[in-house]
Amino acid sequence: MGKERTKVNADRQRQRYNREFKLEAVRFLELGQKPAAQLALELGIHRNLLYKWQKDLQGKAGQAFPGQGRKPRHQQSEFARLRAELRKVAKSVTS
C-alpha cells in the first residue's frame, strides 16, 4: 500500500521533558537575561524547541504540556495492557 519506512537510528530514543522543566525553560527565556541560543545550549535542547514551548504555553495557558496522554497502568484497559506487553516481548525476542 505505502512505502516501507526504516529508521535511520532505530536504537535512538526520543527525549522527553517533564512539565516543570518546560515551564522553567520558558520562564528563563521570557526573563531575557540570556539569548535563546545560549539558554538552549545550557539546557541541552534546540533553540526552536524553546520557542515552540513558549508558543504552546501562550496559546493554551493552563492546558499546556498535558503529558504523555498515556493512562497509568492500573487505568489501562486489559486489551491495551496485553498489547503493550506483547510488543515488549516481541521486541526482546528479535533483539
Kinemage of the C-alpha trace (Angstrom):
@kinemage 1
@onewidth
@group {chain A} dominant
@subgroup {mainchain}
@vectorlist {calphas} color= white
{ca met a 1} P 0.000 0.000 0.000
{ca gly a 2} L 2.641 2.521 1.018
{ca lys a 3} L 6.365 2.785 1.107
{ca glu a 4} L 8.104 0.978 3.936
{ca arg a 5} L 9.961 3.299 6.240
{ca thr a 6} L 13.068 2.386 8.134
{ca lys a 7} L 14.501 4.386 10.980
{ca val a 8} L 17.927 5.862 10.464
{ca asn a 9} L 18.929 5.053 14.035
{ca ala a 10} L 16.495 2.512 15.463
{ca asp a 11} L 18.212 2.406 18.873
{ca arg a 12} L 17.765 6.122 19.499
{ca gln a 13} L 15.040 7.041 21.983
{ca arg a 14} L 13.076 10.280 21.795
{ca gln a 15} L 13.995 12.636 24.606
{ca arg a 16} L 11.078 13.628 26.846
{ca tyr a 17} L 10.913 16.590 29.165
{ca asn a 18} L 8.529 16.976 32.069
{ca arg a 19} L 6.122 19.879 32.518
{ca glu a 20} L 8.226 21.592 35.200
{ca phe a 21} L 11.329 21.599 33.004
{ca lys a 22} L 9.392 23.166 30.129
{ca leu a 23} L 7.801 25.821 32.345
{ca glu a 24} L 11.172 26.785 33.836
{ca ala a 25} L 12.825 26.901 30.422
{ca val a 26} L 10.108 29.228 29.097
{ca arg a 27} L 10.361 31.366 32.237
{ca phe a 28} L 14.110 31.776 31.709
{ca leu a 29} L 13.509 32.606 28.040
{ca glu a 30} L 10.983 35.299 28.938
{ca leu a 31} L 13.265 36.819 31.578
{ca gly a 32} L 15.568 37.727 28.708
{ca gln a 33} L 18.763 37.618 30.751
{ca lys a 34} L 20.431 35.338 28.198
{ca pro a 35} L 19.988 34.913 24.456
{ca ala a 36} L 17.768 31.998 23.491
{ca ala a 37} L 20.654 30.213 21.776
{ca gln a 38} L 22.808 30.326 24.907
{ca leu a 39} L 19.928 29.252 27.133
{ca ala a 40} L 19.132 26.328 24.849
{ca leu a 41} L 22.771 25.276 24.803
{ca glu a 42} L 22.930 25.322 28.613
{ca leu a 43} L 19.704 23.302 28.882
{ca gly a 44} L 20.838 20.811 26.237
{ca ile a 45} L 17.934 21.428 23.859
{ca his a 46} L 17.405 23.041 20.468
{ca arg a 47} L 16.614 26.747 20.372
{ca asn a 48} L 13.477 26.244 18.278
{ca leu a 49} L 12.127 23.909 20.976
{ca leu a 50} L 12.226 26.799 23.452
{ca tyr a 51} L 10.154 28.919 21.108
{ca lys a 52} L 7.731 26.060 20.471
{ca trp a 53} L 7.185 25.589 24.205
{ca gln a 54} L 6.693 29.336 24.619
{ca lys a 55} L 4.081 29.372 21.861
{ca asp a 56} L 2.305 26.339 23.349
{ca leu a 57} L 2.214 27.976 26.757
{ca gln a 58} L 0.824 31.252 25.410
{ca gly a 59} L -1.783 29.552 23.242
{ca lys a 60} L -3.103 27.024 25.714
{ca ala a 61} L -2.453 28.799 29.054
{ca gly a 62} L -3.259 26.278 31.832
{ca gln a 63} L -3.690 23.369 29.421
{ca ala a 64} L -0.155 23.471 28.047
{ca phe a 65} L 2.073 20.410 28.383
{ca pro a 66} L -0.597 17.928 29.500
{ca gly a 67} L 1.737 14.931 29.491
{ca gln a 68} L 2.144 11.746 27.510
{ca gly a 69} L -1.548 11.049 27.140
{ca arg a 70} L -0.892 7.542 28.325
{ca lys a 71} L -3.026 6.372 31.230
{ca pro a 72} L -1.383 4.856 34.306
{ca arg a 73} L -1.061 1.076 34.101
{ca his a 74} L -3.913 0.453 36.549
{ca gln a 75} L -6.272 2.532 34.354
{ca gln a 76} L -5.385 0.924 31.037
{ca ser a 77} L -7.848 -1.488 29.533
{ca glu a 78} L -6.849 -5.126 29.719
{ca phe a 79} L -6.580 -5.240 25.927
{ca ala a 80} L -4.219 -2.246 25.756
{ca arg a 81} L -2.088 -3.635 28.575
{ca leu a 82} L -1.744 -7.030 26.891
{ca arg a 83} L -0.946 -5.431 23.537
{ca ala a 84} L 1.849 -3.375 25.129
{ca glu a 85} L 3.193 -6.449 26.905
{ca leu a 86} L 3.150 -8.452 23.657
{ca arg a 87} L 5.054 -5.651 21.862
{ca lys a 88} L 7.663 -5.665 24.637
{ca val a 89} L 8.113 -9.455 24.461
{ca ala a 90} L 8.283 -9.449 20.661
{ca lys a 91} L 10.954 -6.753 20.769
{ca ser a 92} L 13.077 -8.728 23.236
{ca val a 93} L 12.804 -11.868 21.107
{ca thr a 94} L 14.005 -10.099 17.966
{ca ser a 95} L 16.919 -8.431 19.772
